[in-house]
Amino acid sequence: MAYTIPHNAPFRADIVGSFLRPDQLKNARNLHRQGLLDDAGLKAVEDDCITDLITQQIKHGLRVITDGEFRRSWWHLDFMWGLQGVERATTDHGYSFVGILTRAETAVLTGKITGFNHPFVEHFKFVKQFENKGYGLVARQTVPAPAQLLATLLNVRNSEFASKWRDFYDSEEALIEDIGAAYRQVFKDLYDAGCRSIQIDDCTWPVLCDTELVAKNNINVERMSELYLAANNACLKDKPEDLAICTHICRGNYRSHYFSNGSYDKVAGTVFAKENVDAFYLEYDDERSGSFEALKNVPEGKKVVLGIVTSKKPELENIEALEKRVHEAAQYVPLDNLCVSTQCGFASTEEGNELTEADQWAKIDLVVALARKIWG
C-alpha cells in the first residue's frame, strides 16, 4: 500500500531550519550572558530578528518558515534543558568534531522526564502568527530526535554524570518509555498551538555508520539501532493524521565541521525501513555521503528530501550537476517523491557556519531554482 502524508511537509524546495544569527542577536546574547541585558530585553531583540528572518524566508520563495533557532544556543541541548527532569551541565570536554572541539556542555538527569510546559511551545506560537503573510505558508518546529536525547543521557562526557540516568531508571527501555511520553506531551502542546509540521533532528544513526567511531567507542551497533528506533517511534505513537513529523539525519554541523563519516547503508534497513516518520531529510552533499543506493530501503510512497546543496561552504554548486544527481536518486525513489534542500542548517549552534548571510541566501535561492527547474 502506498504511504501518504499531510501536505505540511516536505516541500519541493525545503530547509533544515537553522539560519546564521545576525550581529544584533549575537551582541544581545553576549550582553545577556554578562548580565547587562535582561530576559525581556533579549526576547525583544529575538522577536525583531526572527521577524526579519521570516520576511527573508518568504521573499526567497520558501513555503516553510522557522525561527531559525534564534532563541537557542544549541540545536539540541536547549530543547533537552526545557524538559522536566533534565538540566544543563558542564562536561570535561566538548564534542569531538573533525578538526574542532565544541563548547563543553551537555544535559543530565535530575529526576523523571516529563514534557509539560516546554518553552518551545511559546517559541512556536510567535512563528505561527506569520503563516497569514503568504498563501500556503507552514510554520515548522524543529527539535532534536528522542534518540539524540537518549544518546546524550547514556553517553555524558564526564565521569561524574556518566551513570546519572540510573539514579532514576533501571533500564534503557524504562528511560525510553518516559522520553517517548515527554515528547508526545510536547507534540500535543505544539499541535494545540497550531503546529502541523515538526522536524526531529538526529545525529545518532550516522555515528553507527562510522567505522572508526564505532571501534573507538566500542559501540554495539545492533543494540543501539534497536534502542534508537524504539525511542524515535515512541514519540510518534498516536500522532494526529494532519501533523507531519519528519526527520533530518545528520552527520554533524558545527562551524562548518562534521562529526561522522560513512554512507547510510549500514542503518538504512532499520531507520529508513522501520522509523515511522513521514519523510527523511538526508545529507548527500559530498563524498562522505556515499551513493543513493541506501534509498532502496525507503518504503513506497514516503518522501525523501535530498540535501545536495552544502550549508558548510560558500561556493555555489552547479545547478545542472545538481539536477543530474536528483535524477540519479530517482532510480531508487520516484521523482515525484523527492524534494531538495541544503544538507543541513546554517547554524546548528549560535556560532554558525563559515559563510556570510549573503552566501546563505544564495544557497536558498539555488535550492528554490533547482526545485522549479525539476518540478516546475
ZIVEN-V292617 format. One line per field, one symbol per residue. ss: DSSP state (~ for helix, > for strand, _ for the rest). phi: phi as a letter, one per 20 degrees, with the letter a starting at -180 (. if undefined). burial: b if it has 24 or more other ideal C-beta (glycine too) atoms within 12 Angstrom, else e. A space follows every 10 residues. Layout:
BEGIN
ss: ???
phi: ???
burial: ???
END
This chain:
BEGIN
ss: __________ __>>______ __~~~~~~~~ ~~~_____~~ ~~~~~~~~~~ ~~~~~~~~~_ ___>>_____ ___>__~~~~ ~__>>>>>>> _____>>__> >___>>>>>> >>>>____~~ ~~~~~~~~~~ ~~~____>>_ >>>>_~~~~~ ~~~~______ ___~~~~___ _~~~~~~~~~ ~~~~~~~~~~ ~~____>>>> >>_~~~~~~_ ~~~~~~____ ~~~~~~~~~~ ~~~~~_____ ___>>>>>>_ ___>__>___ ____~~~~~~ ~~~~____>> >>>___~~~_ _~~~~~~___ __>>>>>>>_ ________~~ ~~~~~~~~~_ ____~~~>>> >>______>_ ______~~~~ ~~~~~~~~~~ ~~~~~_
phi: .fddcfedre dgdccepecg ffggfgffff fffemebegf fffffggfff gfffgfgfge neeeccemmf edecfcffff feefnccfbe dfbefeefna defecbccec rfecdflfff ffgfgffgfe feeafmfced ddbffggffg fffecfeagf dgdgfffcce bfffffgfff ffffffffff ffeofcbcdd ebdfffffee gfffffdlee ffffffffff fffffeflff fedecdcddd enbblmdddc dofegfdgfe fffcfeeead ececdbfffm eeggffeffg nfecdeeddf decffefeff ffffffffff fdcggfddbc affbfebfcf fnfebefffg ffffgfffff fffedn
burial: eeeebbebbb bbbbbbbbbb bbebbbebbe ebeeeeeeee ebbebbbebb bbbbebbbeb bbbbbbbbbb bbbbbbbbbb bbbbbbebbe beebbbbeee ebeebbbbbe eebbbeebbb bebbebbbeb beeeeebbbb bbbbbbbbbb bbbbbbbeee beebbeeebe ebeebbbbbb bbbbbbbbbb bebbbbbbbb bbbbbbbbbb eebbeeeebe beebbebbbb bbbbbbeebe eebbbbbbbb bbbbbbbbbb bbbbbbbbbb bbeebbbbbb bbbbbeebbb ebebbebbbe ebbbbbbbbb bbbeebbebe ebbebbeebe ebbeeebbbb bbbbbbbbbb bbbebebebb bbbbbbbbbb beebee
END
